[in-house]
Amino acid sequence: MRDIVSCFSENAVSVSHPSCSSYANTACVNPSLAPSVQNSVTCVYKITLSTTQKQILITVTWCKNQNSSQGLSINFGDDPSTPPPFRLNTNSRLFRKKKGSKTMESDNSNIEVFWDLSNAKYNTGPEPVDGFYVLVMVDSEIGLILGDMAEEALTKKFKTHTCVAKVSLISRREHCSGNTVYSTKAQFCDTGIVHDILIKCSGENDGLRSPVLSVCIDKKTVIRVKRLQWNFRGNQIIFVDNLLVDLMWDVHDWFFSPASGYAVFMFRTRSGMDSRLWLEEKLVQKDQDSVEFSLLIYACKNP
């Protein structure tokens, strides 16, 4: 008897090989049309301390407003309503100190944050691309390492025998605005590669009678939804890096609340034994041993 993963993968769209795609392997977007701009990016990391096996969630948010000011906030725990104990913003005096450290306490853990954004370089989004580091220490263990300058900072600040906690990225959430082209990158598992993801909604300007939604991974079209105004919600299973990934879209508000509405796209990994849709489950599983990853994109057609 075949396993469930094999059965699922037969009906899923695979991106591991060009011949596996169910759609034409053509360009997803007109090169002259620039992708929308990210306004904020939020990443949730699960940290497991090596000495006590204690687990803690660290939420890192990078943001950028219309005045092009950059912001960074870090929160701890699974309560999103709690004000972040660490916050930097270019509009405040605190951000003038683009390099420093801060000590705090959360969930009975001693936490230290070290950062250096003085030489950080940015593209169009809120996340720096190089020239920076952000380090988070939890109970004297290295909990989170971000930035291309992190290794150099670790060598200078800490001893070689400092314990390093296990880190897993469990979710990434992006807020975008502009046109209906959205481009990002995602790594669906710790051992997988980074994939290029592009989402496009084509309309009458592209010579089509009705809107069509296309989602591409590594320049391969994995879904193509025609008559989008009637198929504004749906889901499709795709197969990436030997993982089953639920791809969901909800563009209802694009058509019925165009003034302020936004679309939601979600990619979520799941095991082959799990036949439930992502909608039936919570983002953070109670089972601490299972690490799943989800990518959410909130796409607004207006700035």
C-alpha positions as CSV (number, residue, x, y, z in Angstrom):
1,M,0.0,0.0,0.0
2,R,1.4,3.4,-1.0
3,D,2.0,6.1,1.6
4,I,-0.2,9.2,1.8
5,V,2.7,11.5,0.6
6,S,2.9,9.6,-2.7
7,C,-0.8,9.8,-3.2
8,F,-0.8,13.5,-2.5
9,S,2.2,14.3,-4.7
10,E,0.6,12.7,-7.7
11,N,-2.2,15.3,-7.6
12,A,0.0,18.2,-6.5
13,V,1.9,20.6,-8.7
14,S,5.6,20.0,-8.4
15,V,8.3,22.6,-8.9
16,S,11.3,20.3,-8.5
17,H,11.7,19.7,-12.2
18,P,10.6,21.7,-15.2
19,S,8.7,18.8,-16.8
20,C,6.6,18.4,-13.6
21,S,4.7,21.6,-14.0
22,S,1.1,21.4,-15.2
23,Y,1.3,24.8,-16.9
24,A,3.4,26.4,-19.6
25,N,6.9,27.3,-18.3
26,T,6.7,30.8,-19.5
27,A,7.5,34.2,-18.0
28,C,5.1,35.2,-15.2
29,V,5.3,38.9,-15.6
30,N,6.0,41.6,-18.1
31,P,9.6,42.8,-17.4
32,S,8.5,46.4,-17.7
33,L,6.1,46.0,-14.7
34,A,7.8,46.5,-11.4
35,P,6.7,44.4,-8.4
36,S,4.9,46.0,-5.5
37,V,6.8,47.4,-2.5
38,Q,7.0,45.7,0.9
39,N,5.8,47.9,3.7
40,S,6.5,45.5,6.6
41,V,7.9,42.1,7.1
42,T,7.3,40.0,10.3
43,C,9.2,36.8,11.0
44,V,8.5,34.4,13.9
45,Y,11.3,32.2,15.1
46,K,11.0,29.3,17.5
47,I,14.1,29.1,19.8
48,T,14.9,25.9,21.7
49,L,17.6,26.4,24.4
50,S,20.2,23.6,24.4
51,T,20.7,23.5,28.2
52,T,17.1,23.5,29.4
53,Q,15.1,22.7,26.2
54,K,13.0,25.7,27.0
55,Q,11.2,27.1,24.0
56,I,10.4,30.7,23.2
57,L,9.0,32.6,20.2
58,I,10.8,35.6,18.9
59,T,9.0,37.9,16.6
60,V,11.0,40.3,14.5
61,T,9.3,43.1,12.5
62,W,10.9,45.4,9.9
63,C,8.7,48.2,8.7
64,K,8.9,51.2,6.4
65,N,6.4,54.1,6.2
66,Q,5.6,56.5,3.4
67,N,8.3,58.9,4.7
68,S,10.8,56.1,4.0
69,S,11.7,55.9,7.7
70,Q,12.9,52.4,8.8
71,G,11.7,50.6,11.9
72,L,12.6,47.5,13.8
73,S,10.7,45.8,16.7
74,I,11.3,42.6,18.5
75,N,8.8,40.8,20.7
76,F,8.9,37.6,22.8
77,G,6.3,35.0,23.5
78,D,3.1,34.0,21.7
79,D,0.9,37.0,22.6
80,P,0.9,39.4,19.7
81,S,-1.0,42.0,21.7
82,T,1.9,42.5,24.1
83,P,3.8,45.7,23.3
84,P,7.3,44.9,21.9
85,P,10.0,45.5,24.6
86,F,12.5,46.3,21.9
87,R,11.7,49.0,19.3
88,L,13.7,51.3,17.0
89,N,12.4,53.9,14.6
90,T,14.0,56.5,12.4
91,N,11.5,59.1,13.5
92,S,12.5,58.8,17.2
93,R,15.6,59.8,19.1
94,L,16.2,56.1,20.0
95,F,17.1,55.2,16.4
96,R,20.0,57.7,16.4
97,K,21.8,55.1,18.4
98,K,22.0,52.7,15.5
99,K,24.5,50.5,17.3
100,G,24.1,49.2,20.9
101,S,22.6,46.7,23.3
102,K,19.6,46.3,25.5
103,T,18.8,44.0,28.4
104,M,15.3,42.9,29.3
105,E,13.3,40.0,30.9
106,S,10.5,38.0,29.3
107,D,8.8,34.8,30.4
108,N,11.4,34.3,33.3
109,S,14.3,34.5,30.8
110,N,17.1,37.0,30.7
111,I,17.4,38.5,27.2
112,E,20.0,40.7,25.6
113,V,19.7,42.3,22.2
114,F,22.8,43.5,20.3
115,W,22.4,45.4,17.1
116,D,24.4,47.5,14.6
117,L,22.4,49.2,11.8
118,S,24.8,52.1,11.3
119,N,26.0,50.8,7.9
120,A,22.9,48.9,6.9
121,K,21.9,49.0,3.3
122,Y,18.4,48.6,2.0
123,N,16.7,48.0,-1.3
124,T,13.1,49.0,-1.8
125,G,11.8,46.9,1.2
126,P,12.0,47.5,5.0
127,E,14.6,44.7,5.6
128,P,18.3,45.6,5.3
129,V,20.1,43.5,2.8
130,D,23.7,43.8,4.1
131,G,26.0,45.8,6.4
132,F,24.2,45.0,9.7
133,Y,23.6,42.5,12.5
134,V,21.0,41.7,15.1
135,L,21.9,39.2,17.9
136,V,19.5,38.0,20.6
137,M,20.8,36.2,23.7
138,V,18.4,34.1,25.8
139,D,19.6,32.9,29.2
140,S,23.3,33.3,28.1
141,E,22.7,31.2,24.9
142,I,22.9,32.6,21.4
143,G,19.3,32.6,20.4
144,L,18.9,34.5,17.1
145,I,21.5,35.6,14.5
146,L,20.5,38.0,11.8
147,G,22.6,39.9,9.2
148,D,25.8,39.4,7.2
149,M,28.0,41.0,9.9
150,A,26.7,38.7,12.6
151,E,29.6,36.2,12.5
152,E,32.1,38.9,13.0
153,A,30.2,40.3,15.9
154,L,29.9,36.9,17.5
155,T,33.6,36.4,17.4
156,K,34.3,39.7,19.1
157,K,31.6,39.7,21.7
158,F,31.3,36.0,22.9
159,K,33.6,33.2,23.8
160,T,33.9,30.2,21.5
161,H,32.2,27.8,24.0
162,T,29.0,29.9,24.2
163,C,26.0,27.7,23.8
164,V,23.9,28.1,20.7
165,A,20.1,27.5,20.7
166,K,18.3,25.7,18.0
167,V,16.4,28.2,15.7
168,S,13.5,27.5,13.3
169,L,11.7,30.1,11.2
170,I,8.0,29.1,11.5
171,S,6.3,32.0,9.8
172,R,6.9,35.1,7.6
173,R,4.3,37.7,7.0
174,E,4.6,40.5,4.4
175,H,2.5,43.5,3.8
176,C,2.8,44.9,0.2
177,S,1.2,47.8,-1.7
178,G,1.3,49.0,-5.3
179,N,0.2,47.1,-8.4
180,T,-0.9,43.5,-8.6
181,V,2.6,42.0,-8.9
182,Y,4.2,40.6,-5.8
183,S,7.7,39.2,-5.6
184,T,9.4,37.6,-2.6
185,K,11.6,34.7,-1.5
186,A,11.0,31.8,0.8
187,Q,12.7,28.8,2.3
188,F,10.1,26.1,3.1
189,C,12.3,24.1,5.4
190,D,15.6,24.4,7.3
191,T,17.4,22.1,4.8
192,G,15.7,23.4,1.6
193,I,16.9,26.1,-0.8
194,V,15.6,29.6,-1.1
195,H,12.9,29.9,-3.8
196,D,11.8,32.9,-5.8
197,I,8.0,33.4,-5.6
198,L,6.1,35.7,-7.9
199,I,2.3,36.4,-7.8
200,K,0.6,38.3,-10.6
201,C,-3.0,39.2,-11.3
202,S,-3.5,39.9,-15.0
203,G,-6.4,41.9,-16.3
204,E,-7.8,43.7,-19.3
205,N,-4.6,45.7,-19.7
206,D,-2.9,42.4,-20.6
207,G,-5.4,41.6,-23.4
208,L,-7.5,39.2,-21.2
209,R,-11.3,39.2,-21.0
210,S,-11.3,38.5,-17.3
211,P,-8.7,38.6,-14.5
212,V,-6.3,35.7,-14.2
213,L,-4.2,34.9,-11.1
214,S,-0.8,33.3,-11.7
215,V,1.7,32.1,-9.1
216,C,5.2,31.2,-10.1
217,I,8.0,29.5,-8.1
218,D,11.5,29.7,-9.6
219,K,9.9,30.9,-12.9
220,K,7.6,27.9,-13.1
221,T,3.8,28.6,-13.0
222,V,2.3,26.4,-10.3
223,I,-1.3,27.7,-10.4
224,R,-3.3,29.7,-12.9
225,V,-6.8,30.8,-11.9
226,K,-9.1,32.0,-14.6
227,R,-12.3,34.0,-14.1
228,L,-10.8,35.3,-10.8
229,Q,-13.8,37.5,-10.0
230,W,-15.8,34.2,-9.5
231,N,-12.9,32.1,-8.2
232,F,-11.7,34.7,-5.7
233,R,-11.1,32.1,-3.0
234,G,-9.4,28.7,-3.3
235,N,-6.5,26.5,-2.5
236,Q,-4.1,24.2,-4.4
237,I,-1.6,21.6,-3.2
238,I,1.9,22.1,-4.5
239,F,5.0,19.9,-4.0
240,V,8.2,21.8,-3.1
241,D,11.5,20.3,-1.7
242,N,9.7,17.0,-1.1
243,L,7.1,18.8,1.1
244,L,3.4,19.2,0.6
245,V,2.6,22.9,0.6
246,D,-1.0,24.3,0.8
247,L,-1.3,27.4,-1.4
248,M,-4.4,29.5,-0.6
249,W,-5.6,32.7,-2.1
250,D,-8.4,35.1,-1.1
251,V,-8.8,38.1,-3.4
252,H,-12.4,38.8,-2.5
253,D,-11.8,42.4,-1.4
254,W,-10.0,43.3,-4.6
255,F,-13.3,43.1,-6.4
256,F,-15.9,43.9,-3.7
257,S,-14.0,46.4,-1.5
258,P,-11.6,47.9,-4.0
259,A,-11.1,51.2,-2.0
260,S,-9.4,49.7,1.0
261,G,-9.5,45.9,0.4
262,Y,-6.4,43.7,0.2
263,A,-5.8,40.1,-0.9
264,V,-4.2,37.3,1.2
265,F,-1.9,34.6,-0.2
266,M,-0.6,31.9,2.1
267,F,1.9,29.1,1.6
268,R,2.0,26.5,4.4
269,T,3.9,23.3,4.6
270,R,2.3,20.2,6.1
271,S,3.2,16.5,6.6
272,G,1.8,13.8,4.3
273,M,-0.3,12.3,7.2
274,D,-2.0,15.6,7.7
275,S,-5.0,15.7,5.3
276,R,-6.5,18.8,6.9
277,L,-6.4,22.2,5.3
278,W,-4.4,25.0,6.9
279,L,-7.7,26.8,7.8
280,E,-8.5,24.1,10.3
281,E,-5.3,24.6,12.3
282,K,-3.6,27.3,14.3
283,L,-0.4,29.0,13.2
284,V,1.7,27.7,16.1
285,Q,1.0,24.0,16.8
286,K,0.6,22.8,20.3
287,D,2.8,19.9,19.3
288,Q,6.2,21.5,19.9
289,D,8.0,18.8,18.0
290,S,6.5,19.6,14.7
291,V,7.9,22.6,12.9
292,E,5.9,23.9,10.0
293,F,6.4,27.0,8.0
294,S,3.9,29.5,6.7
295,L,4.3,32.5,4.4
296,L,1.5,35.1,4.3
297,I,1.4,37.9,1.9
298,Y,-1.1,40.7,2.4
299,A,-1.4,42.5,-0.9
300,C,-3.0,45.9,-1.2
301,K,-3.5,47.5,-4.6
302,N,-3.4,51.0,-3.1
303,P,-0.4,52.5,-1.2
